[in-house]
Amino acid sequence: MAKANKRRTRRRASFKCTDKSTARLTDKLIAGLQADFASDERYKVMQNAITHVSIRDLAWRHNVVKDDEHVFSIQLDDWSVTNQKSSGRCWMFAALNLFRVGAMKKLKLKGFEFSQNYTLFWDKLEKANYFLEAMIETADRDVDDRTVKTLLGRPVDDGGQWSMFVSLIKKHGLVPKSVMPETESSSSTGMMNAVLVEKLREGAKMLRDMHAEGAGADELRAAKQKILNVVYRILAIHLGEPPAKFDWQWKDKDGKVRRQRNMTPKRFADRYVTVPLDEYVCLVHDPRKANPIGRTFTVEYLGNIVGGQIVTYLNVNVELMKQITLKTLQDGEPVWFGCDVGKDIHTDKGLWDTSVKDLGAIYNTSFEMDKAARLNYSMTAMTHAMLFTGVDVVAGKPRAWRVENSWGTDKGKAGFYRMNDSWFSEHMFEIAVRRKYLPPRLREALSRKPIVLPAWDPMGSLARLH
């Protein structure tokens, strides 16, 4: 024990060292760096190449990129992809793309989209209220408190989570795209978001100042209402007002004209969302030691609707996640998922593969952080949500996964991508599936009180998209 204490003492003492003579980037050290670079002619060859050719183009492994076949033993999709354009609404698009599968069958339509602008409007308004309530709740904390700073940094982003979308549908319903079509600001949310952020941060200051001066809950909520009046006004100007009721007609694939009159968004959702929303659970693969497999957890202040569903994840092994995804696809249902989309991707080919690039050969180094380390050291996070619509199974095991993206038809194979199974292991984080696919012990785990992760944890990153 004494030796261990001495070692800890030495470690602590080393951090207090005031001698910076060996810490500086000296001329001698710089000369050593230059000599190391000059020691291998390959570095000059790479310099010649990279100064004239994009590293993105030079790093592709030809034998991987050329094998870009999009053939799958199970393929559910026979529809066109959607396009979120310049917005962070991937989680909405992926969910609505899942829901439209059943809607198209029920409506007897070859193609159909729910309005993504309608859900965007209500999500923004609900997030504004959620943020302002969080500001009231944390008003007694210093403005430099890390949680407060995290909330102020991203008050009303485009992103979100599966549970947040379910809460939206249950409260506000859905409408066809033609009833509330896209606007310039729904397709390109940047300027609208900037205005909303400025107004909400201004509102946060006002509420915190009022609290500091002794205002009570009633006064604070009355002030919040005035801020929300402006937020609603901004949203209505940019996106249009969502309908309380609407008339809609369509011609089905048999040529028959069908009409609905005086329909409400909630009735429309109840009628045409054919999947049982209450049966879905979110499974994640988070290999960090602090988050044990088989436990549920949530992220503080991750939500959009005050009183809505709590975003709860059940942490599972990635191989189980694959098995459940495969079983769901075999049963004829696409799967909503979240991943780190930018890693090891060839966008033009529509390919995700962990071996698609060889950066190590270019720089004569290796990149060896595992998934847990990448999460801990800010090298990875959930950045995009999409839909699995197929899988290629060889000898009973998945070889590659078919993905419906929401980036339009000009990338990949008419907007569909192929994810190799190795990529699933390394860069997949979440799926939303029916709880019936879980083993009994994990179904029981869902009832346990979730571990609460801090507001800045990377498992909340899908909601932090512009």
Helices and strands as residue ranges (DSSP letters): H 2-15, H 27-38, H 41-50, H 55-58, H 62-65, E 74-75, H 90-107, H 116-137, H 146-153, H 162-172, H 184-187, H 190-212, H 217-239, E 246-251, E 257-263, H 265-272, G 277-279, E 280-284, E 296-299, E 313-315, H 318-330, E 335-339, E 345-346, E 351-352, H 359-363, H 371-376, E 384-394, E 397-404, E 416-420, H 421-427, E 428-434, G 435-437, H 440-445, E 451-453, G 458-463
